[in-house]
Amino acid sequence: MQGIDREWIVRKTLFVMAMMAVLGVLLIVFFVAREAMPAFTQAGPANLFSSAWDPAGGRYGMLIFITGTLTTTVGGLLLGAPLAIGSALFLTQMAPRRVRSFFTRVVELLAGVPSIVLGWLGFTVMVPWIREATGSPGTGILAASIILAIMVLPTITAISKDALEAVPRSYLDASLAMGATRWQTVRRVLIPSAKPGLLVAVILGMGRAIGETMAVALVIGPATAYPTSLTSPTHTLTTKILMEMGESTGVQRSALFAMGLVLLLLSMALIVLVRAVTRERREAA
């Protein structure tokens, strides 16, 4: 009886802890949605999803900032994802044991570098270099994309490494036994077999990049305008919230919460996408 009571207590305790996590997520969604509601009722969805941001004139469009967010995120993935997947291939297929251990530790250390440090290095080192190389101000989409590529590199590398290592060794041995070279085996057997896991890695990397604030704010400009080139300053949803939340009131403050709600929904959509990919992978297996 005592053992049953102890098991019941442990089970109920774990259930309460799990429900606290669920309750926390629901409270976040409720709070952000409640604060954003005045913007939808007073300014209107057409106003919020326009391209004009002028709180003094009653315009609260966030389309510029959504464009900046998606542009920098895609840029970071285009730069970071191939490098990360290539690093994972090197670590799992080609690197000697000592080299593999060293590079794995380096990737883990990179994951622990605070984003503000990367942003400051970008602002003091990378932005002046881009300014000298292009004759532009140096800030903008390119600088933000490079910073985000560095930030998503550890996440995508670690998950891609696990996905590649999960491919049965027998698949590779069979390909090599049939006369395929190592590169042909990697390209035609390993990567297709690990494709769902690699896709999950990229999606999670996108989730890491889409919500970054401080590092991007230091190198993106900022400017409330559509980016016309890779070196033109702009804003993202996160940087706009950071810059104006402290001094905003009324509908303007609510519009900033609406931007936060859009970010929250984008993050949730990425999580749903990850679940769909992993479920498809399990069904295929």
CYANA upper distance limits for C-alpha pairs under 8 A (distance plus 0.5 A):
  1 MET  CA      5 ASP  CA      6.67
  2 GLN  CA      6 ARG  CA      6.70
  3 GLY  CA      7 GLU  CA      6.67
  4 ILE  CA      8 TRP  CA      6.57
  5 ASP  CA      9 ILE  CA      6.64
  6 ARG  CA     10 VAL  CA      6.72
  7 GLU  CA     11 ARG  CA      6.60
  8 TRP  CA     12 LYS  CA      6.58
  9 ILE  CA     13 THR  CA      6.47
 10 VAL  CA     14 LEU  CA      6.69
 11 ARG  CA     15 PHE  CA      6.67
 12 LYS  CA     16 VAL  CA      6.64
 13 THR  CA     17 MET  CA      6.76
 14 LEU  CA     18 ALA  CA      6.66
 15 PHE  CA     19 MET  CA      6.64
 16 VAL  CA     20 MET  CA      6.63
 17 MET  CA     21 ALA  CA      7.09
 18 ALA  CA     22 VAL  CA      6.97
 19 MET  CA     23 LEU  CA      6.40
 20 MET  CA     24 GLY  CA      6.52
 21 ALA  CA     25 VAL  CA      6.96
 22 VAL  CA     26 LEU  CA      6.78
 23 LEU  CA     27 LEU  CA      6.52
 24 GLY  CA     28 ILE  CA      6.73
 25 VAL  CA     29 VAL  CA      6.80
 26 LEU  CA     30 PHE  CA      6.51
 27 LEU  CA     31 PHE  CA      6.42
 28 ILE  CA     32 VAL  CA      6.62
 29 VAL  CA     33 ALA  CA      6.46
 29 VAL  CA    261 LEU  CA      8.28
 29 VAL  CA    264 LEU  CA      8.38
 30 PHE  CA     34 ARG  CA      6.43
 31 PHE  CA     35 GLU  CA      6.71
 32 VAL  CA     36 ALA  CA      6.58
 32 VAL  CA    257 PHE  CA      6.61
 32 VAL  CA    258 ALA  CA      8.05
 32 VAL  CA    260 GLY  CA      7.61
 32 VAL  CA    261 LEU  CA      6.60
 33 ALA  CA     37 MET  CA      6.52
 33 ALA  CA    257 PHE  CA      8.17
 33 ALA  CA    258 ALA  CA      7.89
 33 ALA  CA    261 LEU  CA      6.94
 34 ARG  CA     38 PRO  CA      8.44
 35 GLU  CA    254 SER  CA      6.17
 35 GLU  CA    257 PHE  CA      6.57
 35 GLU  CA    258 ALA  CA      8.22
 36 ALA  CA     40 PHE  CA      7.41
 36 ALA  CA    254 SER  CA      5.23
 36 ALA  CA    255 ALA  CA      6.68
 36 ALA  CA    256 LEU  CA      8.04
 36 ALA  CA    257 PHE  CA      5.38
 36 ALA  CA    258 ALA  CA      5.06
 36 ALA  CA    261 LEU  CA      7.77
 37 MET  CA     41 THR  CA      6.75
 37 MET  CA    254 SER  CA      7.62
 37 MET  CA    258 ALA  CA      8.10
 38 PRO  CA     42 GLN  CA      6.16
 38 PRO  CA     43 ALA  CA      8.15
 38 PRO  CA    251 VAL  CA      7.00
 38 PRO  CA    254 SER  CA      6.59
 39 ALA  CA     43 ALA  CA      5.67
 39 ALA  CA     44 GLY  CA      7.07
 39 ALA  CA     48 LEU  CA      8.09
 39 ALA  CA    251 VAL  CA      6.02
 39 ALA  CA    252 GLN  CA      8.11
 39 ALA  CA    254 SER  CA      5.72
 39 ALA  CA    255 ALA  CA      5.69
 39 ALA  CA    258 ALA  CA      7.56
 40 PHE  CA     44 GLY  CA      5.04
 40 PHE  CA     45 PRO  CA      6.04
 40 PHE  CA     48 LEU  CA      7.90
 42 GLN  CA    251 VAL  CA      7.97
 43 ALA  CA     47 ASN  CA      6.38
 43 ALA  CA     48 LEU  CA      7.38
 43 ALA  CA     58 GLY  CA      8.05
 43 ALA  CA     59 ARG  CA      8.26
 43 ALA  CA     60 TYR  CA      7.93
 43 ALA  CA    251 VAL  CA      7.99
 44 GLY  CA     48 LEU  CA      6.87
 45 PRO  CA     49 PHE  CA      6.55
 46 ALA  CA     50 SER  CA      6.71
 47 ASN  CA     59 ARG  CA      6.87
 47 ASN  CA     60 TYR  CA      6.56
 47 ASN  CA     61 GLY  CA      6.10
 48 LEU  CA     59 ARG  CA      8.15
 48 LEU  CA     60 TYR  CA      5.72
 48 LEU  CA     61 GLY  CA      4.78
 48 LEU  CA     62 MET  CA      6.38
 48 LEU  CA     63 LEU  CA      8.36
 48 LEU  CA    255 ALA  CA      7.76
 49 PHE  CA     60 TYR  CA      8.48
 49 PHE  CA     61 GLY  CA      5.59
 49 PHE  CA     62 MET  CA      6.05
 49 PHE  CA     63 LEU  CA      5.97
 50 SER  CA     60 TYR  CA      8.06
 50 SER  CA     61 GLY  CA      4.78
 50 SER  CA     62 MET  CA      6.80
 50 SER  CA     63 LEU  CA      6.05
 51 SER  CA     61 GLY  CA      5.38
 51 SER  CA     62 MET  CA      6.61
 51 SER  CA     63 LEU  CA      5.33
 51 SER  CA     64 ILE  CA      6.04
 52 ALA  CA     59 ARG  CA      6.40
 52 ALA  CA     60 TYR  CA      6.96
 52 ALA  CA     61 GLY  CA      5.33
 52 ALA  CA     62 MET  CA      7.95
 52 ALA  CA     63 LEU  CA      8.43
 52 ALA  CA     64 ILE  CA      8.43
 53 TRP  CA     59 ARG  CA      5.75
 53 TRP  CA     60 TYR  CA      5.29
 53 TRP  CA     61 GLY  CA      5.50
 53 TRP  CA     62 MET  CA      7.44
 53 TRP  CA    224 THR  CA      8.01
 54 ASP  CA     58 GLY  CA      6.73
 54 ASP  CA     59 ARG  CA      5.25
 54 ASP  CA     60 TYR  CA      6.68
 55 PRO  CA     59 ARG  CA      5.84
 55 PRO  CA     60 TYR  CA      6.51
 55 PRO  CA    252 GLN  CA      6.63
 60 TYR  CA    252 GLN  CA      7.53
 60 TYR  CA    255 ALA  CA      6.96
 62 MET  CA     66 ILE  CA      6.74
 62 MET  CA    237 LEU  CA      8.15
 62 MET  CA    259 MET  CA      7.60
 63 LEU  CA     67 THR  CA      6.59
 64 ILE  CA     68 GLY  CA      6.74
 64 ILE  CA    224 THR  CA      7.61
 64 ILE  CA    225 ALA  CA      6.86
 64 ILE  CA    226 TYR  CA      6.13
 64 ILE  CA    235 HIS  CA      7.76
 64 ILE  CA    236 THR  CA      8.20
 65 PHE  CA     69 THR  CA      6.58
 65 PHE  CA    224 THR  CA      8.31
 65 PHE  CA    234 THR  CA      8.31
 65 PHE  CA    235 HIS  CA      5.87
 65 PHE  CA    236 THR  CA      4.87
 65 PHE  CA    237 LEU  CA      5.41
 65 PHE  CA    240 LYS  CA      7.86
 66 ILE  CA     70 LEU  CA      6.68
 66 ILE  CA    236 THR  CA      6.81
 66 ILE  CA    237 LEU  CA      6.55
 67 THR  CA     71 THR  CA      6.42
 67 THR  CA    226 TYR  CA      7.95
 67 THR  CA    236 THR  CA      7.90
 68 GLY  CA     72 THR  CA      6.56
 68 GLY  CA    141 ILE  CA      8.25
 68 GLY  CA    226 TYR  CA      7.86
 68 GLY  CA    227 PRO  CA      7.82
 68 GLY  CA    234 THR  CA      6.92
 68 GLY  CA    235 HIS  CA      6.16
 68 GLY  CA    236 THR  CA      5.20
 68 GLY  CA    237 LEU  CA      8.03
 69 THR  CA     73 THR  CA      6.58
 69 THR  CA    210 ILE  CA      7.02
 69 THR  CA    235 HIS  CA      8.07
 69 THR  CA    236 THR  CA      5.05
 69 THR  CA    237 LEU  CA      6.64
 69 THR  CA    238 THR  CA      8.43
 70 LEU  CA     74 VAL  CA      6.48
 70 LEU  CA    210 ILE  CA      7.94
 71 THR  CA     75 GLY  CA      6.49
 71 THR  CA    141 ILE  CA      7.71
 72 THR  CA     76 GLY  CA      6.50
 72 THR  CA    141 ILE  CA      6.22
 72 THR  CA    142 LEU  CA      8.28
 72 THR  CA    144 ALA  CA      6.66
 72 THR  CA    145 SER  CA      5.61
 72 THR  CA    148 LEU  CA      8.19
 73 THR  CA     77 LEU  CA      6.75
 73 THR  CA    145 SER  CA      7.32
 73 THR  CA    148 LEU  CA      7.72
 73 THR  CA    206 MET  CA      7.01
 73 THR  CA    209 ALA  CA      6.24
 73 THR  CA    210 ILE  CA      6.19
 74 VAL  CA     78 LEU  CA      6.55
 74 VAL  CA    145 SER  CA      8.36
 74 VAL  CA    206 MET  CA      8.35
 75 GLY  CA     79 LEU  CA      6.77
 75 GLY  CA    141 ILE  CA      8.18
 75 GLY  CA    142 LEU  CA      8.05
 75 GLY  CA    145 SER  CA      5.45
 75 GLY  CA    146 ILE  CA      8.26
 75 GLY  CA    149 ALA  CA      8.32
 76 GLY  CA     80 GLY  CA      6.22
 76 GLY  CA     81 ALA  CA      8.42
 76 GLY  CA    144 ALA  CA      8.10
 76 GLY  CA    145 SER  CA      4.68
 76 GLY  CA    146 ILE  CA      6.52
 76 GLY  CA    147 ILE  CA      7.86
 76 GLY  CA    148 LEU  CA      5.40
 76 GLY  CA    149 ALA  CA      4.79
 76 GLY  CA    152 VAL  CA      8.23
 76 GLY  CA    209 ALA  CA      7.92
 77 LEU  CA     81 ALA  CA      5.60
 77 LEU  CA    145 SER  CA      8.43
 77 LEU  CA    148 LEU  CA      8.26
 77 LEU  CA    149 ALA  CA      6.62
 77 LEU  CA    152 VAL  CA      8.14
 77 LEU  CA    202 VAL  CA      7.94
 77 LEU  CA    205 GLY  CA      8.01
 77 LEU  CA    206 MET  CA      7.34
 78 LEU  CA     82 PRO  CA      7.47
 78 LEU  CA    149 ALA  CA      8.42
 79 LEU  CA     83 LEU  CA      7.51
 79 LEU  CA    145 SER  CA      7.94
 79 LEU  CA    146 ILE  CA      7.51
 79 LEU  CA    149 ALA  CA      6.18
 80 GLY  CA     84 ALA  CA      6.47
 80 GLY  CA    146 ILE  CA      8.45
 80 GLY  CA    148 LEU  CA      8.21
 80 GLY  CA    149 ALA  CA      4.64
 80 GLY  CA    150 ILE  CA      7.06
 80 GLY  CA    152 VAL  CA      7.03
 80 GLY  CA    153 LEU  CA      6.16
 81 ALA  CA     85 ILE  CA      6.53
 81 ALA  CA    149 ALA  CA      8.03
 81 ALA  CA    152 VAL  CA      8.28
 81 ALA  CA    153 LEU  CA      7.44
 81 ALA  CA    156 ILE  CA      7.22
 81 ALA  CA    202 VAL  CA      7.01
 82 PRO  CA     86 GLY  CA      6.40
 83 LEU  CA     87 SER  CA      6.54
 83 LEU  CA    153 LEU  CA      7.94
 84 ALA  CA     88 ALA  CA      6.71
 84 ALA  CA    153 LEU  CA      5.79
 84 ALA  CA    154 PRO  CA      7.81
 84 ALA  CA    156 ILE  CA      6.29
 84 ALA  CA    157 THR  CA      5.14
 84 ALA  CA    160 SER  CA      8.31
 85 ILE  CA     89 LEU  CA      6.69
 85 ILE  CA    156 ILE  CA      7.52
 85 ILE  CA    157 THR  CA      6.41
 85 ILE  CA    160 SER  CA      6.65
 85 ILE  CA    161 LYS  CA      8.36
 85 ILE  CA    198 LEU  CA      8.18
 86 GLY  CA     90 PHE  CA      6.67
 87 SER  CA     91 LEU  CA      6.62
 87 SER  CA    157 THR  CA      7.04
 88 ALA  CA     92 THR  CA      6.61
 88 ALA  CA    157 THR  CA      5.88
 88 ALA  CA    158 ALA  CA      7.78
 88 ALA  CA    160 SER  CA      6.46
 88 ALA  CA    161 LYS  CA      5.29
 88 ALA  CA    164 LEU  CA      8.22
 89 LEU  CA     93 GLN  CA      6.20
 89 LEU  CA     94 MET  CA      7.85
 89 LEU  CA    161 LYS  CA      7.65
 89 LEU  CA    164 LEU  CA      7.96
 90 PHE  CA     94 MET  CA      5.48
 90 PHE  CA     95 ALA  CA      6.17
 91 LEU  CA     95 ALA  CA      5.66
 91 LEU  CA    100 ARG  CA      5.85
 91 LEU  CA    103 PHE  CA      8.19
 91 LEU  CA    104 THR  CA      8.24
 91 LEU  CA    161 LYS  CA      7.97
 92 THR  CA    100 ARG  CA      8.35
 92 THR  CA    161 LYS  CA      7.15
 92 THR  CA    164 LEU  CA      7.64
 92 THR  CA    165 GLU  CA      7.28
 95 ALA  CA     99 VAL  CA      6.39
 95 ALA  CA    100 ARG  CA      5.87
 96 PRO  CA    100 ARG  CA      6.40
 97 ARG  CA    101 SER  CA      6.67
 98 ARG  CA    102 PHE  CA      6.74
 99 VAL  CA    103 PHE  CA      6.65
100 ARG  CA    104 THR  CA      6.48
101 SER  CA    105 ARG  CA      6.82
102 PHE  CA    106 VAL  CA      6.86
103 PHE  CA    107 VAL  CA      6.70
104 THR  CA    108 GLU  CA      6.76
105 ARG  CA    109 LEU  CA      6.63
106 VAL  CA    110 LEU  CA      6.67
107 VAL  CA    111 ALA  CA      6.89
107 VAL  CA    153 LEU  CA      8.47
107 VAL  CA    154 PRO  CA      5.94
107 VAL  CA    157 THR  CA      8.36
108 GLU  CA    112 GLY  CA      7.24
108 GLU  CA    154 PRO  CA      7.16
109 LEU  CA    113 VAL  CA      7.24
110 LEU  CA    154 PRO  CA      7.05
111 ALA  CA    151 MET  CA      7.77
111 ALA  CA    154 PRO  CA      5.90
111 ALA  CA    155 THR  CA      7.82
113 VAL  CA    117 VAL  CA      7.45
113 VAL  CA    118 LEU  CA      7.85
114 PRO  CA    118 LEU  CA      7.31
115 SER  CA    119 GLY  CA      6.61
115 SER  CA    151 MET  CA      8.08
115 SER  CA    214 MET  CA      7.42
115 SER  CA    215 ALA  CA      6.07
116 ILE  CA    120 TRP  CA      6.53
116 ILE  CA    214 MET  CA      6.38
116 ILE  CA    215 ALA  CA      5.81
117 VAL  CA    121 LEU  CA      6.67
117 VAL  CA    215 ALA  CA      8.19
118 LEU  CA    122 GLY  CA      6.56
118 LEU  CA    147 ILE  CA      7.42
118 LEU  CA    215 ALA  CA      6.83
119 GLY  CA    123 PHE  CA      6.61
119 GLY  CA    147 ILE  CA      7.48
119 GLY  CA    214 MET  CA      7.31
119 GLY  CA    215 ALA  CA      4.24
119 GLY  CA    216 VAL  CA      7.08
119 GLY  CA    217 ALA  CA      8.38
119 GLY  CA    218 LEU  CA      6.30
119 GLY  CA    219 VAL  CA      7.33
120 TRP  CA    124 THR  CA      6.60
120 TRP  CA    215 ALA  CA      7.59
120 TRP  CA    218 LEU  CA      7.32
121 LEU  CA    125 VAL  CA      6.06
121 LEU  CA    126 MET  CA      7.50
122 GLY  CA    126 MET  CA      5.14
122 GLY  CA    127 VAL  CA      6.54
122 GLY  CA    143 ALA  CA      7.81
122 GLY  CA    147 ILE  CA      7.35
122 GLY  CA    218 LEU  CA      8.20
122 GLY  CA    219 VAL  CA      7.03
123 PHE  CA    127 VAL  CA      5.75
123 PHE  CA    128 PRO  CA      8.03
123 PHE  CA    218 LEU  CA      6.47
123 PHE  CA    219 VAL  CA      6.01
124 THR  CA    128 PRO  CA      7.20
125 VAL  CA    129 TRP  CA      6.93
126 MET  CA    130 ILE  CA      6.68
126 MET  CA    143 ALA  CA      7.65
127 VAL  CA    131 ARG  CA      6.56
127 VAL  CA    137 PRO  CA      8.39
127 VAL  CA    138 GLY  CA      5.19
127 VAL  CA    139 THR  CA      6.36
127 VAL  CA    143 ALA  CA      7.10
127 VAL  CA    219 VAL  CA      7.38
128 PRO  CA    132 GLU  CA      6.70
128 PRO  CA    138 GLY  CA      6.65
129 TRP  CA    133 ALA  CA      6.62
129 TRP  CA    138 GLY  CA      7.93
130 ILE  CA    134 THR  CA      6.38
130 ILE  CA    135 GLY  CA      8.21
130 ILE  CA    136 SER  CA      7.94
130 ILE  CA    137 PRO  CA      8.50
130 ILE  CA    138 GLY  CA      5.40
130 ILE  CA    139 THR  CA      8.39
130 ILE  CA    143 ALA  CA      8.29
131 ARG  CA    135 GLY  CA      5.67
131 ARG  CA    136 SER  CA      5.56
131 ARG  CA    137 PRO  CA      5.89
131 ARG  CA    138 GLY  CA      4.59
131 ARG  CA    139 THR  CA      8.34
132 GLU  CA    136 SER  CA      8.11
132 GLU  CA    138 GLY  CA      8.35
134 THR  CA    138 GLY  CA      8.12
136 SER  CA    231 THR  CA      6.91
136 SER  CA    232 SER  CA      8.21
137 PRO  CA    231 THR  CA      7.71
137 PRO  CA    232 SER  CA      8.10
138 GLY  CA    143 ALA  CA      7.76
138 GLY  CA    231 THR  CA      6.57
138 GLY  CA    232 SER  CA      8.48
139 THR  CA    143 ALA  CA      6.37
139 THR  CA    144 ALA  CA      8.22
139 THR  CA    219 VAL  CA      5.63
139 THR  CA    220 ILE  CA      5.50
139 THR  CA    221 GLY  CA      5.62
139 THR  CA    222 PRO  CA      8.46
139 THR  CA    231 THR  CA      6.48
139 THR  CA    232 SER  CA      7.21
139 THR  CA    233 PRO  CA      6.21
140 GLY  CA    144 ALA  CA      6.80
140 GLY  CA    219 VAL  CA      6.98
140 GLY  CA    220 ILE  CA      4.66
140 GLY  CA    221 GLY  CA      6.08
140 GLY  CA    222 PRO  CA      8.12
140 GLY  CA    227 PRO  CA      8.27
140 GLY  CA    230 LEU  CA      6.75
140 GLY  CA    231 THR  CA      5.16
140 GLY  CA    232 SER  CA      5.32
140 GLY  CA    233 PRO  CA      4.52
140 GLY  CA    234 THR  CA      6.73
141 ILE  CA    145 SER  CA      6.39
141 ILE  CA    220 ILE  CA      6.67
141 ILE  CA    227 PRO  CA      7.92
141 ILE  CA    229 SER  CA      8.19
141 ILE  CA    230 LEU  CA      5.45
141 ILE  CA    231 THR  CA      6.43
141 ILE  CA    232 SER  CA      7.28
141 ILE  CA    233 PRO  CA      7.35
141 ILE  CA    234 THR  CA      7.94
142 LEU  CA    146 ILE  CA      6.74
142 LEU  CA    230 LEU  CA      5.49
142 LEU  CA    231 THR  CA      6.36
143 ALA  CA    147 ILE  CA      6.86
143 ALA  CA    219 VAL  CA      6.42
143 ALA  CA    220 ILE  CA      7.11
143 ALA  CA    231 THR  CA      8.06
144 ALA  CA    148 LEU  CA      6.65
144 ALA  CA    215 ALA  CA      8.36
144 ALA  CA    216 VAL  CA      5.89
144 ALA  CA    219 VAL  CA      6.28
144 ALA  CA    220 ILE  CA      6.04
145 SER  CA    149 ALA  CA      6.49
146 ILE  CA    150 ILE  CA      6.89
147 ILE  CA    151 MET  CA      6.84
147 ILE  CA    215 ALA  CA      7.75
147 ILE  CA    216 VAL  CA      7.82
148 LEU  CA    152 VAL  CA      6.61
148 LEU  CA    209 ALA  CA      6.40
148 LEU  CA    216 VAL  CA      8.20
149 ALA  CA    153 LEU  CA      6.52
150 ILE  CA    154 PRO  CA      8.34
151 MET  CA    155 THR  CA      8.45
151 MET  CA    208 ARG  CA      8.42
151 MET  CA    209 ALA  CA      7.89
152 VAL  CA    156 ILE  CA      6.66
152 VAL  CA    205 GLY  CA      5.65
152 VAL  CA    206 MET  CA      8.08
152 VAL  CA    208 ARG  CA      7.00
152 VAL  CA    209 ALA  CA      7.07
153 LEU  CA    157 THR  CA      6.39
153 LEU  CA    205 GLY  CA      8.30
154 PRO  CA    158 ALA  CA      6.50
155 THR  CA    159 ILE  CA      6.83
155 THR  CA    201 ALA  CA      7.64
155 THR  CA    204 LEU  CA      8.01
155 THR  CA    205 GLY  CA      6.54
156 ILE  CA    160 SER  CA      6.31
156 ILE  CA    198 LEU  CA      8.43
156 ILE  CA    201 ALA  CA      5.34
156 ILE  CA    202 VAL  CA      6.45
156 ILE  CA    204 LEU  CA      7.91
156 ILE  CA    205 GLY  CA      6.25
157 THR  CA    161 LYS  CA      6.44
157 THR  CA    201 ALA  CA      8.25
158 ALA  CA    162 ASP  CA      6.94
159 ILE  CA    163 ALA  CA      6.73
159 ILE  CA    197 GLY  CA      7.84
159 ILE  CA    198 LEU  CA      7.80
159 ILE  CA    200 VAL  CA      8.41
159 ILE  CA    201 ALA  CA      5.84
160 SER  CA    164 LEU  CA      6.61
160 SER  CA    197 GLY  CA      7.01
160 SER  CA    198 LEU  CA      5.69
160 SER  CA    201 ALA  CA      6.41
161 LYS  CA    165 GLU  CA      6.63
162 ASP  CA    166 ALA  CA      6.63
163 ALA  CA    167 VAL  CA      7.47
163 ALA  CA    194 ALA  CA      6.06
163 ALA  CA    197 GLY  CA      5.48
163 ALA  CA    198 LEU  CA      6.98
164 LEU  CA    190 LEU  CA      7.48
164 LEU  CA    191 ILE  CA      7.98
164 LEU  CA    194 ALA  CA      6.07
164 LEU  CA    197 GLY  CA      8.38
166 ALA  CA    194 ALA  CA      8.14
167 VAL  CA    171 TYR  CA      7.93
167 VAL  CA    190 LEU  CA      7.38
167 VAL  CA    193 SER  CA      6.99
167 VAL  CA    194 ALA  CA      6.91
168 PRO  CA    172 LEU  CA      7.96
169 ARG  CA    173 ASP  CA      6.77
170 SER  CA    174 ALA  CA      6.44
171 TYR  CA    175 SER  CA      6.87
171 TYR  CA    189 VAL  CA      7.61
171 TYR  CA    190 LEU  CA      8.34
172 LEU  CA    176 LEU  CA      6.72
172 LEU  CA    185 THR  CA      6.89
172 LEU  CA    189 VAL  CA      7.41
172 LEU  CA    190 LEU  CA      7.54
173 ASP  CA    177 ALA  CA      6.48
174 ALA  CA    178 MET  CA      6.84
175 SER  CA    179 GLY  CA      7.38
175 SER  CA    180 ALA  CA      6.24
175 SER  CA    185 THR  CA      6.50
175 SER  CA    189 VAL  CA      7.94
176 LEU  CA    180 ALA  CA      5.45
176 LEU  CA    181 THR  CA      6.90
176 LEU  CA    182 ARG  CA      7.57
176 LEU  CA    185 THR  CA      7.34
180 ALA  CA    184 GLN  CA      6.28
180 ALA  CA    185 THR  CA      6.61
181 THR  CA    185 THR  CA      6.62
182 ARG  CA    186 VAL  CA      6.69
183 TRP  CA    187 ARG  CA      6.53
184 GLN  CA    188 ARG  CA      6.25
184 GLN  CA    189 VAL  CA      8.19
185 THR  CA    189 VAL  CA      5.67
185 THR  CA    190 LEU  CA      6.82
186 VAL  CA    190 LEU  CA      5.16
186 VAL  CA    191 ILE  CA      6.47
187 ARG  CA    191 ILE  CA      6.21
187 ARG  CA    192 PRO  CA      7.95
188 ARG  CA    192 PRO  CA      6.88
189 VAL  CA    193 SER  CA      6.55
190 LEU  CA    194 ALA  CA      6.65
191 ILE  CA    195 LYS  CA      6.23
194 ALA  CA    198 LEU  CA      6.67
195 LYS  CA    199 LEU  CA      6.56
196 PRO  CA    200 VAL  CA      6.76
196 PRO  CA    277 VAL  CA      6.90
196 PRO  CA    278 THR  CA      7.52
196 PRO  CA    281 ARG  CA      6.80
197 GLY  CA    201 ALA  CA      6.75
197 GLY  CA    278 THR  CA      8.18
198 LEU  CA    202 VAL  CA      6.87
199 LEU  CA    203 ILE  CA      6.71
199 LEU  CA    277 VAL  CA      8.34
200 VAL  CA    204 LEU  CA      6.61
200 VAL  CA    274 VAL  CA      6.21
200 VAL  CA    277 VAL  CA      7.48
200 VAL  CA    278 THR  CA      8.07
201 ALA  CA    205 GLY  CA      6.59
202 VAL  CA    206 MET  CA      6.63
203 ILE  CA    207 GLY  CA      6.85
203 ILE  CA    270 LEU  CA      7.07
203 ILE  CA    273 LEU  CA      8.40
203 ILE  CA    274 VAL  CA      7.33
204 LEU  CA    208 ARG  CA      6.80
204 LEU  CA    270 LEU  CA      8.01
204 LEU  CA    271 ILE  CA      8.48
204 LEU  CA    274 VAL  CA      8.18
205 GLY  CA    209 ALA  CA      6.76
206 MET  CA    210 ILE  CA      6.44
207 GLY  CA    211 GLY  CA      7.29
207 GLY  CA    267 SER  CA      6.59
207 GLY  CA    270 LEU  CA      7.16
208 ARG  CA    212 GLU  CA      7.36
210 ILE  CA    263 LEU  CA      8.36
210 ILE  CA    267 SER  CA      8.40
211 GLY  CA    238 THR  CA      7.12
211 GLY  CA    263 LEU  CA      7.70
212 GLU  CA    216 VAL  CA      7.11
212 GLU  CA    238 THR  CA      7.47
213 THR  CA    217 ALA  CA      6.46
213 THR  CA    238 THR  CA      5.76
213 THR  CA    239 THR  CA      6.19
213 THR  CA    242 LEU  CA      8.01
214 MET  CA    218 LEU  CA      6.93
214 MET  CA    239 THR  CA      7.92
215 ALA  CA    219 VAL  CA      7.44
216 VAL  CA    220 ILE  CA      6.23
216 VAL  CA    239 THR  CA      7.72
217 ALA  CA    221 GLY  CA      7.63
217 ALA  CA    222 PRO  CA      7.48
217 ALA  CA    239 THR  CA      5.85
220 ILE  CA    233 PRO  CA      6.01
220 ILE  CA    234 THR  CA      6.68
220 ILE  CA    235 HIS  CA      7.35
221 GLY  CA    232 SER  CA      8.26
221 GLY  CA    233 PRO  CA      4.80
221 GLY  CA    234 THR  CA      6.32
221 GLY  CA    235 HIS  CA      7.70
222 PRO  CA    233 PRO  CA      5.87
222 PRO  CA    234 THR  CA      5.55
222 PRO  CA    235 HIS  CA      5.89
222 PRO  CA    239 THR  CA      8.49
223 ALA  CA    233 PRO  CA      5.98
223 ALA  CA    234 THR  CA      4.89
223 ALA  CA    235 HIS  CA      6.21
224 THR  CA    234 THR  CA      6.27
224 THR  CA    235 HIS  CA      6.42
225 ALA  CA    233 PRO  CA      8.23
225 ALA  CA    234 THR  CA      6.08
225 ALA  CA    235 HIS  CA      7.87
226 TYR  CA    234 THR  CA      6.73
227 PRO  CA    232 SER  CA      6.00
227 PRO  CA    233 PRO  CA      6.91
227 PRO  CA    234 THR  CA      6.21
228 THR  CA    232 SER  CA      6.59
235 HIS  CA    239 THR  CA      6.60
235 HIS  CA    240 LYS  CA      6.67
236 THR  CA    240 LYS  CA      6.59
237 LEU  CA    241 ILE  CA      6.78
237 LEU  CA    259 MET  CA      6.61
237 LEU  CA    260 GLY  CA      7.95
237 LEU  CA    263 LEU  CA      7.99
238 THR  CA    242 LEU  CA      6.69
238 THR  CA    260 GLY  CA      8.17
239 THR  CA    243 MET  CA      6.56
240 LYS  CA    244 GLU  CA      6.69
240 LYS  CA    256 LEU  CA      8.34
241 ILE  CA    245 MET  CA      5.94
241 ILE  CA    256 LEU  CA      6.21
241 ILE  CA    257 PHE  CA      8.48
241 ILE  CA    259 MET  CA      8.01
241 ILE  CA    260 GLY  CA      8.21
242 LEU  CA    246 GLY  CA      8.25
244 GLU  CA    248 SER  CA      6.46
245 MET  CA    253 ARG  CA      6.96
245 MET  CA    256 LEU  CA      7.43
248 SER  CA    252 GLN  CA      6.38
248 SER  CA    253 ARG  CA      5.47
249 THR  CA    253 ARG  CA      5.36
249 THR  CA    254 SER  CA      8.27
250 GLY  CA    254 SER  CA      6.96
251 VAL  CA    255 ALA  CA      6.51
252 GLN  CA    256 LEU  CA      6.91
253 ARG  CA    257 PHE  CA      6.97
254 SER  CA    258 ALA  CA      6.72
255 ALA  CA    259 MET  CA      6.91
256 LEU  CA    260 GLY  CA      6.95
257 PHE  CA    261 LEU  CA      6.67
258 ALA  CA    262 VAL  CA      6.78
259 MET  CA    263 LEU  CA      6.85
260 GLY  CA    264 LEU  CA      6.62
261 LEU  CA    265 LEU  CA      6.65
262 VAL  CA    266 LEU  CA      6.67
263 LEU  CA    267 SER  CA      6.70
264 LEU  CA    268 MET  CA      6.72
265 LEU  CA    269 ALA  CA      6.58
266 LEU  CA    270 LEU  CA      6.85
267 SER  CA    271 ILE  CA      6.90
268 MET  CA    272 VAL  CA      6.72
269 ALA  CA    273 LEU  CA      6.64
270 LEU  CA    274 VAL  CA      6.70
271 ILE  CA    275 ARG  CA      6.77
272 VAL  CA    276 ALA  CA      6.69
273 LEU  CA    277 VAL  CA      6.72
274 VAL  CA    278 THR  CA      6.67
275 ARG  CA    279 ARG  CA      6.46
276 ALA  CA    280 GLU  CA      6.63
277 VAL  CA    281 ARG  CA      6.68
278 THR  CA    282 ARG  CA      6.74
279 ARG  CA    283 GLU  CA      6.71
280 GLU  CA    284 ALA  CA      6.58
281 ARG  CA    285 ALA  CA      6.73
